[in-house]
Amino acid sequence: MEENRPTLAVIGGTGKQGRGLAYRWARAGYRVYVGSREAARARETASAIRARLADRAADVHGLDNLSAARQADVVVLSVPYAAHRATLEALRPALQGKILVDVTVPLRPPRVSRVWLPPHGSAALEAQDLLGPDVAVVDAFQNIAADVLWQDDPIEADVLVAGRGKANRHRVMALVEAVGFRAWDAGPLENTVAVEALTSVLIYMNKAYHATHLGVRVVGR
Ligand SMILES: NC(=O)c1ccc[n+]([C@@H]2O[C@H](COP(=O)([O-])OP(=O)(O)OC[C@H]3O[C@@H](n4cnc5c(N)ncnc54)[C@H](OP(=O)(O)O)[C@@H]3O)[C@@H](O)[C@H]2O)c1
C-alpha cells in the first residue's frame, strides 16, 4: 500500500453521491474502484468518469462491490440507509484492517427533512458495531450535495470528519482535502450522530430557501 495515495473503493459508486466522489478522486490521481451490485453497471460509471477525464488517463475501474472492497486500502460506503446493514454484512471480511469512510445518512423517507436517529444513534455507530474493532469507521461528506461533487466549480462548503481514532480521521481528512474541500476533525464516533443529523437540517433548508446544495462553513478558527 502506498501511504499517501491509498487505493480507494466506492461502494454504491454508481449512485449520485458515489459517482461524484469517484470522479473527484480519479481527477486527483487516485486509483479508484467503483463498486456496484452489478459489475457491468460499475464499469459503465467508471467508463463515463474516464471519458470525462479523457485528458488525464484516469485510473478508475468498475467491479462488483465485494471485489472493489477487496482491492482497496480505504473503502467508501455510499448506499441508501435501507441497504446499509445488508451491504456491510456482505463486505465485512473484505473490510478488516481498513478504514471505512461512511457517507450514509440515516434518512427515513418520505420525511427526509426531519432528523431521525436510528437505534444506535448514527449509521456510523451501527457500522462500527457490526464490523468490529479491526475496522475504523469514519464519517465524511454527509453534508455535501451530490451535484456539488459532480461539477468543477470552486467549492464553498466544508466537510466534517468524525469517527474512530484521530489518526484515521486525519487520513480521511487528507482524502477530503485532495478533492478540494476544507476538512475539519469533528471528533470521535459519537459525534457522527450530529454530523449525520445535520443532513436532514440541510435538506429542510434547501426546500425552505429554494436551493439545491446548501452546505456548512465553519468560521472563527
Ligand atoms: N445524494 C446526495 O446529495 C447525498 C448527499 C449526502 C449524503 N448522501 C448519502 O449518500 C448515500 C448515497 O446517496 P445517493 O444519493 O448516491 O443514493 P442512490 O443514488 O439512491 O444509491 C446509491 C447506490 O446504492 C446502490 N443501492 C441502491 N439500493 C440498494 C440496495 N437495496 N442494496 C444495495 N445497494 C443499493 C445502488 O448501486 P447499484 O444498483 O449499482 O448496486 C445505487 O447506485 C445515502 O446514504 C445518502 O443519504 C447523499
The ligand as a Tripos MOL2 file, in Angstrom:
@<TRIPOS>MOLECULE
LIG
   48    52     1     0     0
SMALL
NO_CHARGES

@<TRIPOS>ATOM
      1 N1        -27.3630   12.4280   -2.9630 N.am      1 LIG1
      2 C1        -26.8810   13.3230   -2.1330 C.2       1 LIG1
      3 O1        -26.8940   14.5420   -2.4220 O.2       1 LIG1
      4 C2        -26.2870   12.8920   -0.7990 C.ar      1 LIG1
      5 C3        -25.6420   13.8470   -0.0010 C.ar      1 LIG1
      6 C4        -25.0660   13.4560    1.2080 C.ar      1 LIG1
      7 C5        -25.1630   12.1280    1.6130 C.ar      1 LIG1
      8 N2        -25.8230   11.2280    0.8170 N.ar      1 LIG1
      9 C6        -25.9300    9.8420    1.2960 C.3       1 LIG1
     10 O2        -25.0980    9.0490    0.4800 O.3       1 LIG1
     11 C7        -25.7060    7.7590    0.3010 C.3       1 LIG1
     12 C8        -25.8680    7.5150   -1.1880 C.3       1 LIG1
     13 O3        -26.7330    8.5030   -1.7140 O.3       1 LIG1
     14 P1        -27.1390    8.5260   -3.2590 P.3       1 LIG1
     15 O4        -27.9680    9.7220   -3.4600 O.co2     1 LIG1
     16 O5        -25.9300    8.3070   -4.0980 O.co2     1 LIG1
     17 O6        -28.0640    7.2160   -3.3220 O.3       1 LIG1
     18 P2        -28.5950    6.4080   -4.5790 P.3       1 LIG1
     19 O7        -28.1330    7.0570   -5.8440 O.co2     1 LIG1
     20 O8        -30.0650    6.2120   -4.3830 O.co2     1 LIG1
     21 O9        -27.9180    4.9910   -4.3660 O.3       1 LIG1
     22 C9        -26.5300    4.7920   -4.4080 C.3       1 LIG1
     23 C10       -26.2390    3.3860   -4.8870 C.3       1 LIG1
     24 O10       -26.5870    2.4480   -3.8840 O.3       1 LIG1
     25 C11       -26.8610    1.1980   -4.5030 C.3       1 LIG1
     26 N3        -28.0890    0.6590   -3.9440 N.ar      1 LIG1
     27 C12       -29.3390    1.1440   -4.0630 C.ar      1 LIG1
     28 N4        -30.2330    0.3510   -3.4280 N.ar      1 LIG1
     29 C13       -29.5090   -0.6680   -2.9150 C.ar      1 LIG1
     30 C14       -29.8400   -1.8370   -2.1690 C.ar      1 LIG1
     31 N5        -31.1030   -2.1000   -1.8070 N.pl3     1 LIG1
     32 N6        -28.8320   -2.6690   -1.8030 N.ar      1 LIG1
     33 C15       -27.5530   -2.4140   -2.1460 C.ar      1 LIG1
     34 N7        -27.1800   -1.3220   -2.8770 N.ar      1 LIG1
     35 C16       -28.1410   -0.4660   -3.2480 C.ar      1 LIG1
     36 C17       -27.0620    1.4620   -5.9880 C.3       1 LIG1
     37 O11       -25.9340    0.9130   -6.6860 O.3       1 LIG1
     38 P3        -26.0690   -0.4170   -7.6050 P.3       1 LIG1
     39 O12       -27.5220   -0.5250   -8.0240 O.co2     1 LIG1
     40 O13       -25.1680   -0.1160   -8.7500 O.co2     1 LIG1
     41 O14       -25.6220   -1.5130   -6.7380 O.co2     1 LIG1
     42 C18       -27.0500    2.9600   -6.1030 C.3       1 LIG1
     43 O15       -26.4830    3.4280   -7.3050 O.3       1 LIG1
     44 C19       -27.0450    7.7880    1.0380 C.3       1 LIG1
     45 O16       -26.9150    7.1930    2.2990 O.3       1 LIG1
     46 C20       -27.3340    9.2720    1.1510 C.3       1 LIG1
     47 O17       -28.1440    9.5870    2.2730 O.3       1 LIG1
     48 C21       -26.3590   11.5750   -0.3750 C.ar      1 LIG1
@<TRIPOS>BOND
     1     1     2 1
     2     2     3 2
     3     2     4 1
     4     4     5 ar
     5     4    48 ar
     6     5     6 ar
     7     6     7 ar
     8     7     8 ar
     9     8     9 1
    10     8    48 ar
    11     9    10 1
    12     9    46 1
    13    10    11 1
    14    11    12 1
    15    11    44 1
    16    12    13 1
    17    13    14 1
    18    14    15 2
    19    14    16 1
    20    14    17 1
    21    17    18 1
    22    18    19 2
    23    18    20 1
    24    18    21 1
    25    21    22 1
    26    22    23 1
    27    23    24 1
    28    23    42 1
    29    24    25 1
    30    25    26 1
    31    25    36 1
    32    26    27 ar
    33    26    35 ar
    34    27    28 ar
    35    28    29 ar
    36    29    30 ar
    37    29    35 ar
    38    30    31 1
    39    30    32 ar
    40    32    33 ar
    41    33    34 ar
    42    34    35 ar
    43    36    37 1
    44    36    42 1
    45    37    38 1
    46    38    39 2
    47    38    40 1
    48    38    41 1
    49    42    43 1
    50    44    45 1
    51    44    46 1
    52    46    47 1
@<TRIPOS>SUBSTRUCTURE
     1 LIG1         1 GROUP 0 **** ****
